[in-house]
Amino acid sequence: MRMAGGSKSDLVGGPFRLDGRIALVTGGTRGTGRAIARDFAAAGASVFLTGRDGGEAQRVAREIAGEVGGNLVGLAYDAADGEGYRCLVAAMAEQTVRLDILVNNAAILKPHFVSRVEPDEFDLLFRVNTRSAFFLTRALQSLLKESGRASVVFLGAAGAHRPVEGIGVYCATKAAVRNFSMTLAREWAGDGIRVNMLTPGSIATEFILPKDEARREKFVADMASQNLLGRLADPLEIARCVRFLASDASSFVTASDLIVDGGFLS
């Protein structure tokens, strides 16, 4: 059997490039979302990024364009607003006739033991982390279908595989998203839409780091000790793996969960 050949350039460009692609990254103004939007733009994609504050989203879009070039647009989207996805889809439809890449990254984390979670907090976590991703993705189906080679990526959490004390509801929201993504991959395969999950471990962003500077050093050390590599992930390391799932490099990958956790789940 003859193996298919591949040049060195294929590993750094070629199918990993996103030239001509149109992407939407939710929660794209900071942390991992910003890193994904920046990496996509650097790889040639035109990027819509969202934030709760539309002005802030526009500022970040300009900032990234100044760093790596490219075409970026910031849009307002509050995932906590149960109907907010409708305004975002309408804004997208005014500016593009197709969508090649959708990255569902917007999420919140509210650490509490299960016995202390209030009903309003429970509902908020599911509304932002699960409901918003469900209805936004479904509403964008027609734009994704127009691509002919669309890729949808949901950002998950290692806690969806191994529940973590103190963030049980958050873990449950991500487990629900994981199940939904696998179902969607089956239902939309006929439309040429690939759907995958990316499950990161702990990432060095404000999303998980304590606001109290005095607690940060111990927190980081404790979190780092739980994986095999002994450190937290850099947001760019996650962004590059998301780009793999978004690009033609993963053209035969769907209904998969790419685990990028430094060995936490091993």
NUDREN-704616 format. One record per residue (C-alpha): x, y, z; residue number from 1; residue in one letter. Coordinates in nm, 4 decimals. Example, Ala and Ser with C-alpha at 12.3 -4.5 7.8 and 13.67 -1.06 7.14 Angstrom:
<mise px="1.2300" py="-0.4500" pz="0.7800" i="1" aa="a"/>
<mise px="1.3670" py="-0.1060" pz="0.7140" i="2" aa="s"/>
END
This chain:
<mise px="0.0000" py="0.0000" pz="0.0000" i="1" aa="m"/>
<mise px="0.1343" py="0.3387" pz="-0.0968" i="2" aa="r"/>
<mise px="0.1069" py="0.6118" pz="0.1641" i="3" aa="m"/>
<mise px="-0.0195" py="0.9532" pz="0.0545" i="4" aa="a"/>
<mise px="0.2638" py="1.2022" pz="0.0402" i="5" aa="g"/>
<mise px="0.2802" py="1.5387" pz="0.2108" i="6" aa="g"/>
<mise px="0.5310" py="1.8198" pz="0.2065" i="7" aa="s"/>
<mise px="0.6732" py="2.0027" pz="0.5039" i="8" aa="k"/>
<mise px="0.4761" py="2.3095" pz="0.3963" i="9" aa="s"/>
<mise px="0.1534" py="2.1134" pz="0.4470" i="10" aa="d"/>
<mise px="0.2297" py="2.0983" pz="0.8177" i="11" aa="l"/>
<mise px="0.2702" py="2.4747" pz="0.8611" i="12" aa="v"/>
<mise px="0.0429" py="2.6040" pz="0.5842" i="13" aa="g"/>
<mise px="-0.1561" py="2.4339" pz="0.3140" i="14" aa="g"/>
<mise px="-0.4588" py="2.2628" pz="0.4701" i="15" aa="p"/>
<mise px="-0.4006" py="2.4450" pz="0.7989" i="16" aa="f"/>
<mise px="-0.4554" py="2.7836" pz="0.6317" i="17" aa="r"/>
<mise px="-0.7950" py="2.9529" pz="0.6450" i="18" aa="l"/>
<mise px="-0.7651" py="3.1856" pz="0.3468" i="19" aa="d"/>
<mise px="-1.1042" py="3.2914" pz="0.2150" i="20" aa="g"/>
<mise px="-1.2914" py="3.1409" pz="0.5102" i="21" aa="r"/>
<mise px="-1.5484" py="3.3353" pz="0.7080" i="22" aa="i"/>
<mise px="-1.5499" py="3.2585" pz="1.0799" i="23" aa="a"/>
<mise px="-1.7558" py="3.3514" pz="1.3839" i="24" aa="l"/>
<mise px="-1.5993" py="3.3240" pz="1.7299" i="25" aa="v"/>
<mise px="-1.8281" py="3.3879" pz="2.0263" i="26" aa="t"/>
<mise px="-1.6743" py="3.5256" pz="2.3428" i="27" aa="g"/>
<mise px="-1.3887" py="3.6558" pz="2.1321" i="28" aa="g"/>
<mise px="-1.2803" py="3.9655" pz="2.3211" i="29" aa="t"/>
<mise px="-1.0445" py="3.8082" pz="2.5722" i="30" aa="r"/>
<mise px="-0.8719" py="3.4929" pz="2.6867" i="31" aa="g"/>
<mise px="-0.9039" py="3.1843" pz="2.4725" i="32" aa="t"/>
<mise px="-1.1672" py="3.3400" pz="2.2464" i="33" aa="g"/>
<mise px="-0.9403" py="3.6310" pz="2.1596" i="34" aa="r"/>
<mise px="-0.6528" py="3.3912" pz="2.0934" i="35" aa="a"/>
<mise px="-0.8732" py="3.1902" pz="1.8560" i="36" aa="i"/>
<mise px="-0.9914" py="3.5001" pz="1.6689" i="37" aa="a"/>
<mise px="-0.6331" py="3.6261" pz="1.6394" i="38" aa="r"/>
<mise px="-0.4996" py="3.2906" pz="1.5200" i="39" aa="d"/>
<mise px="-0.7775" py="3.2601" pz="1.2616" i="40" aa="f"/>
<mise px="-0.7055" py="3.6090" pz="1.1282" i="41" aa="a"/>
<mise px="-0.3328" py="3.5346" pz="1.1094" i="42" aa="a"/>
<mise px="-0.4180" py="3.2208" pz="0.9093" i="43" aa="a"/>
<mise px="-0.6137" py="3.4210" pz="0.6529" i="44" aa="g"/>
<mise px="-0.9753" py="3.4022" pz="0.7716" i="45" aa="a"/>
<mise px="-1.2202" py="3.6906" pz="0.7867" i="46" aa="s"/>
<mise px="-1.3399" py="3.6879" pz="1.1462" i="47" aa="v"/>
<mise px="-1.6521" py="3.8020" pz="1.3249" i="48" aa="f"/>
<mise px="-1.5905" py="3.8066" pz="1.6999" i="49" aa="l"/>
<mise px="-1.8474" py="3.8746" pz="1.9665" i="50" aa="t"/>
<mise px="-1.8560" py="4.0252" pz="2.3112" i="51" aa="g"/>
<mise px="-2.1283" py="4.1373" pz="2.5487" i="52" aa="r"/>
<mise px="-2.0215" py="4.4965" pz="2.4836" i="53" aa="d"/>
<mise px="-2.0349" py="4.5718" pz="2.1122" i="54" aa="g"/>
<mise px="-1.7956" py="4.8643" pz="2.1477" i="55" aa="g"/>
<mise px="-1.5408" py="4.6450" pz="2.3221" i="56" aa="e"/>
<mise px="-1.5793" py="4.3791" pz="2.0523" i="57" aa="a"/>
<mise px="-1.5106" py="4.6397" pz="1.7845" i="58" aa="q"/>
<mise px="-1.2069" py="4.7660" pz="1.9744" i="59" aa="r"/>
<mise px="-1.0612" py="4.4152" pz="2.0061" i="60" aa="v"/>
<mise px="-1.1267" py="4.3513" pz="1.6362" i="61" aa="a"/>
<mise px="-0.9271" py="4.6631" pz="1.5458" i="62" aa="r"/>
<mise px="-0.6556" py="4.5689" pz="1.7936" i="63" aa="e"/>
<mise px="-0.6094" py="4.2213" pz="1.6447" i="64" aa="i"/>
<mise px="-0.6119" py="4.3625" pz="1.2908" i="65" aa="a"/>
<mise px="-0.3313" py="4.5947" pz="1.3963" i="66" aa="g"/>
<mise px="-0.1311" py="4.3001" pz="1.5323" i="67" aa="e"/>
<mise px="-0.1672" py="4.0417" pz="1.2547" i="68" aa="v"/>
<mise px="-0.3631" py="4.2133" pz="0.9782" i="69" aa="g"/>
<mise px="-0.6758" py="4.0662" pz="0.8316" i="70" aa="g"/>
<mise px="-1.0427" py="4.1510" pz="0.8226" i="71" aa="n"/>
<mise px="-1.2165" py="4.1407" pz="1.1606" i="72" aa="l"/>
<mise px="-1.5551" py="4.2690" pz="1.2733" i="73" aa="v"/>
<mise px="-1.6716" py="4.3000" pz="1.6327" i="74" aa="g"/>
<mise px="-2.0373" py="4.2320" pz="1.7122" i="75" aa="l"/>
<mise px="-2.2450" py="4.2544" pz="2.0292" i="76" aa="a"/>
<mise px="-2.3786" py="3.9274" pz="2.1668" i="77" aa="y"/>
<mise px="-2.4880" py="3.8574" pz="2.5225" i="78" aa="d"/>
<mise px="-2.5208" py="3.4814" pz="2.5646" i="79" aa="a"/>
<mise px="-2.7136" py="3.5415" pz="2.8874" i="80" aa="a"/>
<mise px="-2.9951" py="3.6977" pz="2.6842" i="81" aa="d"/>
<mise px="-3.2192" py="3.4110" pz="2.5822" i="82" aa="g"/>
<mise px="-3.3136" py="3.5847" pz="2.2558" i="83" aa="e"/>
<mise px="-2.9784" py="3.7536" pz="2.1913" i="84" aa="g"/>
<mise px="-2.8801" py="3.5003" pz="1.9302" i="85" aa="y"/>
<mise px="-3.1535" py="3.6313" pz="1.6991" i="86" aa="r"/>
<mise px="-2.9924" py="3.9763" pz="1.6774" i="87" aa="c"/>
<mise px="-2.6513" py="3.8220" pz="1.6150" i="88" aa="l"/>
<mise px="-2.7809" py="3.5997" pz="1.3349" i="89" aa="v"/>
<mise px="-2.9562" py="3.8991" pz="1.1769" i="90" aa="a"/>
<mise px="-2.6337" py="4.1010" pz="1.1930" i="91" aa="a"/>
<mise px="-2.4425" py="3.8141" pz="1.0342" i="92" aa="m"/>
<mise px="-2.6983" py="3.7742" pz="0.7556" i="93" aa="a"/>
<mise px="-2.6593" py="4.1428" pz="0.6668" i="94" aa="e"/>
<mise px="-2.2852" py="4.1033" pz="0.6127" i="95" aa="q"/>
<mise px="-2.2325" py="3.7561" pz="0.4678" i="96" aa="t"/>
<mise px="-2.4181" py="3.4953" pz="0.2633" i="97" aa="v"/>
<mise px="-2.2316" py="3.2054" pz="0.4175" i="98" aa="r"/>
<mise px="-2.0401" py="3.0976" pz="0.7260" i="99" aa="l"/>
<mise px="-1.7500" py="2.8540" pz="0.7010" i="100" aa="d"/>
<mise px="-1.6492" py="2.8273" pz="1.0660" i="101" aa="i"/>
<mise px="-1.8435" py="2.8645" pz="1.3901" i="102" aa="l"/>
<mise px="-1.6627" py="2.8485" pz="1.7232" i="103" aa="v"/>
<mise px="-1.8918" py="2.8345" pz="2.0263" i="104" aa="n"/>
<mise px="-1.6610" py="2.9660" pz="2.2956" i="105" aa="n"/>
<mise px="-1.8774" py="3.2001" pz="2.5068" i="106" aa="a"/>
<mise px="-1.9171" py="3.0639" pz="2.8596" i="107" aa="a"/>
<mise px="-1.9167" py="3.1582" pz="3.2256" i="108" aa="i"/>
<mise px="-1.7837" py="2.9845" pz="3.5351" i="109" aa="l"/>
<mise px="-1.9326" py="3.0323" pz="3.8820" i="110" aa="k"/>
<mise px="-1.7602" py="2.8065" pz="4.1344" i="111" aa="p"/>
<mise px="-1.9931" py="2.6703" pz="4.4020" i="112" aa="h"/>
<mise px="-2.0537" py="2.3370" pz="4.5654" i="113" aa="f"/>
<mise px="-2.3810" py="2.1836" pz="4.4498" i="114" aa="v"/>
<mise px="-2.5408" py="2.2353" pz="4.7911" i="115" aa="s"/>
<mise px="-2.4875" py="2.6114" pz="4.7586" i="116" aa="r"/>
<mise px="-2.6023" py="2.6708" pz="4.4014" i="117" aa="v"/>
<mise px="-2.9096" py="2.8942" pz="4.3850" i="118" aa="e"/>
<mise px="-3.1783" py="2.8342" pz="4.1192" i="119" aa="p"/>
<mise px="-3.1021" py="3.1634" pz="3.9424" i="120" aa="d"/>
<mise px="-2.7337" py="3.0756" pz="3.9216" i="121" aa="e"/>
<mise px="-2.8134" py="2.7265" pz="3.7906" i="122" aa="f"/>
<mise px="-3.0372" py="2.8727" pz="3.5200" i="123" aa="d"/>
<mise px="-2.7787" py="3.1354" pz="3.4229" i="124" aa="l"/>
<mise px="-2.5033" py="2.8779" pz="3.3745" i="125" aa="l"/>
<mise px="-2.7201" py="2.6621" pz="3.1515" i="126" aa="f"/>
<mise px="-2.8529" py="2.9636" pz="2.9630" i="127" aa="r"/>
<mise px="-2.5051" py="3.0968" pz="2.8788" i="128" aa="v"/>
<mise px="-2.3077" py="2.7757" pz="2.8397" i="129" aa="n"/>
<mise px="-2.5649" py="2.5431" pz="2.6852" i="130" aa="t"/>
<mise px="-2.8835" py="2.7092" pz="2.5643" i="131" aa="r"/>
<mise px="-2.7063" py="2.9915" pz="2.3809" i="132" aa="s"/>
<mise px="-2.4768" py="2.7524" pz="2.1937" i="133" aa="a"/>
<mise px="-2.7716" py="2.5299" pz="2.1003" i="134" aa="f"/>
<mise px="-2.9972" py="2.7984" pz="1.9578" i="135" aa="f"/>
<mise px="-2.7235" py="3.0087" pz="1.7971" i="136" aa="l"/>
<mise px="-2.5804" py="2.7091" pz="1.6140" i="137" aa="t"/>
<mise px="-2.9222" py="2.5955" pz="1.4982" i="138" aa="r"/>
<mise px="-3.0105" py="2.9452" pz="1.3759" i="139" aa="a"/>
<mise px="-2.6898" py="2.9599" pz="1.1703" i="140" aa="l"/>
<mise px="-2.7547" py="2.6309" pz="0.9897" i="141" aa="q"/>
<mise px="-2.8534" py="2.7944" pz="0.6606" i="142" aa="s"/>
<mise px="-2.5375" py="3.0089" pz="0.6492" i="143" aa="l"/>
<mise px="-2.3223" py="2.7087" pz="0.7384" i="144" aa="l"/>
<mise px="-2.4899" py="2.4964" pz="0.4730" i="145" aa="k"/>
<mise px="-2.3983" py="2.7550" pz="0.2079" i="146" aa="e"/>
<mise px="-2.0305" py="2.6914" pz="0.2799" i="147" aa="s"/>
<mise px="-2.0259" py="2.3357" pz="0.1535" i="148" aa="g"/>
<mise px="-1.7354" py="2.2606" pz="0.3878" i="149" aa="r"/>
<mise px="-1.8376" py="2.4206" pz="0.7150" i="150" aa="a"/>
<mise px="-1.6875" py="2.3345" pz="1.0513" i="151" aa="s"/>
<mise px="-1.8524" py="2.3905" pz="1.3888" i="152" aa="v"/>
<mise px="-1.6362" py="2.3693" pz="1.7009" i="153" aa="v"/>
<mise px="-1.7713" py="2.3673" pz="2.0551" i="154" aa="f"/>
<mise px="-1.5334" py="2.4476" pz="2.3402" i="155" aa="l"/>
<mise px="-1.5861" py="2.1948" pz="2.6148" i="156" aa="g"/>
<mise px="-1.4250" py="2.1246" pz="2.9497" i="157" aa="a"/>
<mise px="-1.2369" py="1.8351" pz="3.1032" i="158" aa="a"/>
<mise px="-1.5005" py="1.8445" pz="3.3763" i="159" aa="g"/>
<mise px="-1.7521" py="1.7071" pz="3.1271" i="160" aa="a"/>
<mise px="-1.5519" py="1.3825" pz="3.1391" i="161" aa="h"/>
<mise px="-1.4398" py="1.3919" pz="3.5013" i="162" aa="r"/>
<mise px="-1.6659" py="1.5993" pz="3.7297" i="163" aa="p"/>
<mise px="-1.4780" py="1.8440" pz="3.9504" i="164" aa="v"/>
<mise px="-1.5859" py="1.9362" pz="4.3017" i="165" aa="e"/>
<mise px="-1.7001" py="2.2950" pz="4.3345" i="166" aa="g"/>
<mise px="-1.7964" py="2.3433" pz="3.9689" i="167" aa="i"/>
<mise px="-2.0514" py="2.0661" pz="3.9273" i="168" aa="g"/>
<mise px="-2.3105" py="2.2727" pz="3.7424" i="169" aa="v"/>
<mise px="-2.0497" py="2.4126" pz="3.5029" i="170" aa="y"/>
<mise px="-1.9339" py="2.0569" pz="3.4303" i="171" aa="c"/>
<mise px="-2.2937" py="1.9542" pz="3.3648" i="172" aa="a"/>
<mise px="-2.3443" py="2.2388" pz="3.1164" i="173" aa="t"/>
<mise px="-2.0401" py="2.1268" pz="2.9192" i="174" aa="k"/>
<mise px="-2.1450" py="1.7615" pz="2.9288" i="175" aa="a"/>
<mise px="-2.4753" py="1.8665" pz="2.7732" i="176" aa="a"/>
<mise px="-2.2938" py="2.0606" pz="2.5015" i="177" aa="v"/>
<mise px="-2.0754" py="1.7590" pz="2.4293" i="178" aa="r"/>
<mise px="-2.3774" py="1.5358" pz="2.3776" i="179" aa="n"/>
<mise px="-2.5464" py="1.7967" pz="2.1599" i="180" aa="f"/>
<mise px="-2.2366" py="1.8372" pz="1.9420" i="181" aa="s"/>
<mise px="-2.2156" py="1.4640" pz="1.8733" i="182" aa="m"/>
<mise px="-2.5846" py="1.4514" pz="1.7808" i="183" aa="t"/>
<mise px="-2.5506" py="1.7549" pz="1.5559" i="184" aa="l"/>
<mise px="-2.2577" py="1.5959" pz="1.3733" i="185" aa="a"/>
<mise px="-2.4849" py="1.3070" pz="1.2767" i="186" aa="r"/>
<mise px="-2.7809" py="1.5228" pz="1.1797" i="187" aa="e"/>
<mise px="-2.5868" py="1.7759" pz="0.9703" i="188" aa="w"/>
<mise px="-2.3305" py="1.5530" pz="0.8001" i="189" aa="a"/>
<mise px="-2.5469" py="1.5393" pz="0.4887" i="190" aa="g"/>
<mise px="-2.5218" py="1.9184" pz="0.4581" i="191" aa="d"/>
<mise px="-2.1429" py="1.9074" pz="0.4468" i="192" aa="g"/>
<mise px="-2.1141" py="2.0453" pz="0.7998" i="193" aa="i"/>
<mise px="-1.8573" py="1.8910" pz="1.0324" i="194" aa="r"/>
<mise px="-1.9165" py="1.9268" pz="1.4067" i="195" aa="v"/>
<mise px="-1.6538" py="1.8618" pz="1.6723" i="196" aa="n"/>
<mise px="-1.5757" py="1.9318" pz="2.0344" i="197" aa="m"/>
<mise px="-1.2467" py="2.0562" pz="2.1729" i="198" aa="l"/>
<mise px="-1.1944" py="1.9760" pz="2.5390" i="199" aa="t"/>
<mise px="-0.9206" py="2.1857" pz="2.6984" i="200" aa="p"/>
<mise px="-0.7639" py="2.1422" pz="3.0365" i="201" aa="g"/>
<mise px="-0.6809" py="2.4401" pz="3.2573" i="202" aa="s"/>
<mise px="-0.5822" py="2.7475" pz="3.0561" i="203" aa="i"/>
<mise px="-0.3859" py="3.0438" pz="3.1888" i="204" aa="a"/>
<mise px="-0.6591" py="3.3057" pz="3.1448" i="205" aa="t"/>
<mise px="-0.8730" py="3.5263" pz="3.3666" i="206" aa="e"/>
<mise px="-1.1565" py="3.2760" pz="3.3169" i="207" aa="f"/>
<mise px="-1.0201" py="3.0471" pz="3.5884" i="208" aa="i"/>
<mise px="-0.7548" py="3.2537" pz="3.7685" i="209" aa="l"/>
<mise px="-0.8519" py="3.4036" pz="4.1069" i="210" aa="p"/>
<mise px="-0.8929" py="3.7807" pz="4.1090" i="211" aa="k"/>
<mise px="-0.6959" py="3.7924" pz="4.4328" i="212" aa="d"/>
<mise px="-0.3302" py="3.8136" pz="4.3266" i="213" aa="e"/>
<mise px="-0.2200" py="3.6630" pz="4.6585" i="214" aa="a"/>
<mise px="-0.4051" py="3.3396" pz="4.5788" i="215" aa="r"/>
<mise px="-0.2942" py="3.3069" pz="4.2188" i="216" aa="r"/>
<mise px="0.0488" py="3.1522" pz="4.2654" i="217" aa="e"/>
<mise px="-0.0802" py="2.8654" pz="4.4802" i="218" aa="k"/>
<mise px="-0.3852" py="2.8186" pz="4.2572" i="219" aa="f"/>
<mise px="-0.1726" py="2.7903" pz="3.9424" i="220" aa="v"/>
<mise px="0.0671" py="2.5492" pz="4.1130" i="221" aa="a"/>
<mise px="-0.2210" py="2.3309" pz="4.2337" i="222" aa="d"/>
<mise px="-0.3873" py="2.3240" pz="3.8912" i="223" aa="m"/>
<mise px="-0.0595" py="2.2569" pz="3.7104" i="224" aa="a"/>
<mise px="0.0183" py="1.9622" pz="3.9370" i="225" aa="s"/>
<mise px="-0.2958" py="1.7837" pz="3.8160" i="226" aa="q"/>
<mise px="-0.1745" py="1.7230" pz="3.4601" i="227" aa="n"/>
<mise px="0.1275" py="1.5383" pz="3.3220" i="228" aa="l"/>
<mise px="0.3003" py="1.8450" pz="3.1775" i="229" aa="l"/>
<mise px="0.2969" py="2.0323" pz="3.5073" i="230" aa="g"/>
<mise px="0.1716" py="2.3656" pz="3.3739" i="231" aa="r"/>
<mise px="-0.1367" py="2.5445" pz="3.2462" i="232" aa="l"/>
<mise px="-0.2057" py="2.5729" pz="2.8744" i="233" aa="a"/>
<mise px="-0.1288" py="2.8924" pz="2.6881" i="234" aa="d"/>
<mise px="-0.4405" py="3.0199" pz="2.5055" i="235" aa="p"/>
<mise px="-0.2508" py="3.0012" pz="2.1750" i="236" aa="l"/>
<mise px="-0.1982" py="2.6276" pz="2.2232" i="237" aa="e"/>
<mise px="-0.5737" py="2.5830" pz="2.2401" i="238" aa="i"/>
<mise px="-0.6336" py="2.8217" pz="1.9493" i="239" aa="a"/>
<mise px="-0.4050" py="2.6234" pz="1.7205" i="240" aa="r"/>
<mise px="-0.5955" py="2.3042" pz="1.7957" i="241" aa="c"/>
<mise px="-0.9249" py="2.4800" pz="1.7257" i="242" aa="v"/>
<mise px="-0.7783" py="2.5921" pz="1.3922" i="243" aa="r"/>
<mise px="-0.6959" py="2.2301" pz="1.3128" i="244" aa="f"/>
<mise px="-1.0618" py="2.1367" pz="1.3612" i="245" aa="l"/>
<mise px="-1.1739" py="2.4396" pz="1.1598" i="246" aa="a"/>
<mise px="-0.9385" py="2.3773" pz="0.8682" i="247" aa="s"/>
<mise px="-0.9119" py="2.1281" pz="0.5833" i="248" aa="d"/>
<mise px="-0.6407" py="1.9526" pz="0.7844" i="249" aa="a"/>
<mise px="-0.9270" py="1.7827" pz="0.9708" i="250" aa="s"/>
<mise px="-1.1502" py="1.7302" pz="0.6667" i="251" aa="s"/>
<mise px="-1.2261" py="1.3683" pz="0.7680" i="252" aa="f"/>
<mise px="-1.2876" py="1.4509" pz="1.1342" i="253" aa="v"/>
<mise px="-1.6397" py="1.4918" pz="1.2694" i="254" aa="t"/>
<mise px="-1.8312" py="1.3832" pz="1.5812" i="255" aa="a"/>
<mise px="-1.4977" py="1.3845" pz="1.7649" i="256" aa="s"/>
<mise px="-1.3823" py="1.5285" pz="2.0946" i="257" aa="d"/>
<mise px="-1.0243" py="1.6533" pz="2.0713" i="258" aa="l"/>
<mise px="-0.8806" py="1.6506" pz="2.4226" i="259" aa="i"/>
<mise px="-0.6070" py="1.9089" pz="2.4807" i="260" aa="v"/>
<mise px="-0.5514" py="1.8857" pz="2.8547" i="261" aa="d"/>
<mise px="-0.1838" py="1.8142" pz="2.9156" i="262" aa="g"/>
<mise px="-0.2765" py="1.4635" pz="3.0244" i="263" aa="g"/>
<mise px="-0.5239" py="1.5613" pz="3.2963" i="264" aa="f"/>
<mise px="-0.7733" py="1.2933" pz="3.1930" i="265" aa="l"/>
<mise px="-0.5154" py="1.0197" pz="3.1369" i="266" aa="s"/>
END
